[in-house]
């Protein structure tokens, strides 16, 4: 398991799916990152723990979790490895982040 904060996981996930560092700001409450809205004016919170954020990402990367014992496992896309975490959303986020690191 990782030592990253929830905000750091959200930031790394945003980078892994194509957002640039220059397109992010730290969120006010420190739990996610702010990304520009479609009109460029409004910012929105990007938090991997939000179901509206993580499940479309899981679908896009075919990274669905399975409950194994007391944790959640997700195969890392395009590898023969998996990641394990205490929550399904975190397992998906870590799998997608790691899949981009191995490419």
Buried (B, 14 or more C-beta within 10 A) or exposed (E): EBEBEBBEBBBBBBBBBEBEEEBBEEBEEEBBBBBBEEEEEEBBBBBBBBEEBBBEBBEEBEBBBEEEEEBBBBBBBEEEEBBBBEBBBBBBBBBBBBBBEEE
